[in-house]
Amino acid sequence: MPKGIQEMARAVLAHCEKADDIMWRRATEGEALLILGELDEACIRYAWAIQRASAPREATSMYAQAVRVAEHVHGAAGAEKVAGLFSLND
C-alpha cells in the first residue's frame, strides 16, 4: 500500500475520533483500518456498524466497499472474512 494512502487512512481515523459515534463513523474507521493492514480491528468496527444499519441499502453499501478494499489489501482470505460479517439476502 503506498505510503500516501496509509497517511490518509491515519488522518481519517483522527477525524473519526471527533465525529459522533454512529454507524457511518464505524464503517469509515473499518475501511481505514483495512488500508492500514488491521484486518481484525476493521472487522470489529464493521460488525458494530452492521448491527446498527437501519436499512438494507446501508449494509449493502458498506459491504460493497469493505469487500473491495479487503480484497485489494488482504487478498481473497481477507475479503472472505469481511464478507462473512454481512448477512445480505441475494
C-alpha positions in Angstrom: 0.0 0.0 0.0 1.5 3.4 -1.0 2.7 5.5 2.0 0.4 8.4 1.0 -2.7 6.2 1.2 -1.7 5.0 4.6 -1.2 8.6 5.8 -4.7 9.4 4.5 -6.1 6.4 6.4 -4.5 7.6 9.6 -5.9 11.1 9.1 -9.3 9.6 8.5 -9.1 7.8 11.9 -8.1 11.1 13.6 -11.1 12.8 12.1 -13.4 10.0 13.1 -12.3 10.4 16.7 -14.0 13.8 16.7 -17.2 12.5 15.0 -20.4 11.3 16.6 -20.3 7.5 17.3 -22.7 6.5 14.5 -22.8 3.7 12.0 -21.0 5.5 9.2 -18.2 6.6 11.6 -17.5 2.9 12.5 -17.7 1.8 8.8 -15.3 4.6 7.8 -12.9 3.5 10.6 -13.2 -0.1 9.4 -12.2 1.0 5.9 -9.2 3.0 7.2 -8.1 0.1 9.3 -8.3 -2.3 6.4 -6.0 0.1 4.5 -3.6 0.1 7.4 -3.5 -3.7 7.5 -5.5 -4.1 10.6 -8.0 -6.7 9.4 -9.2 -8.0 12.8 -9.8 -4.5 14.2 -11.5 -3.4 11.0 -13.9 -6.4 11.3 -14.8 -5.3 14.8 -15.7 -1.8 13.5 -17.7 -3.2 10.6 -19.6 -5.6 12.9 -20.6 -2.7 15.1 -21.7 -0.7 12.1 -23.6 -3.6 10.6 -25.6 -4.1 13.8 -26.8 -0.5 13.6 -27.7 -0.4 10.0 -31.3 0.8 9.8 -31.9 -0.2 6.2 -30.6 -3.0 3.9 -29.2 -0.4 1.5 -26.8 0.8 4.3 -25.4 -2.7 4.8 -25.2 -3.2 1.1 -23.2 0.0 0.6 -20.8 -1.0 3.4 -20.4 -4.5 2.0 -19.5 -3.3 -1.5 -16.8 -1.0 -0.3 -15.5 -3.2 2.6 -15.1 -6.3 0.5 -13.4 -4.4 -2.4 -10.8 -2.8 -0.1 -10.3 -6.0 1.9 -9.6 -8.0 -1.3 -7.2 -5.4 -2.6 -5.2 -5.1 0.7 -5.7 -8.6 2.3 -6.4 -10.8 -0.7 -9.2 -13.4 -1.0 -9.0 -14.6 2.6 -9.4 -11.0 3.9 -12.3 -10.4 1.5 -13.9 -13.6 2.7 -13.5 -12.7 6.3 -15.1 -9.3 5.8 -17.9 -10.7 3.6 -18.7 -13.2 6.4 -19.7 -10.3 8.7 -22.6 -9.4 6.4 -25.9 -11.3 6.2 -27.3 -10.0 2.9 -30.2 -11.5 1.1 -29.4 -12.3 -2.5 
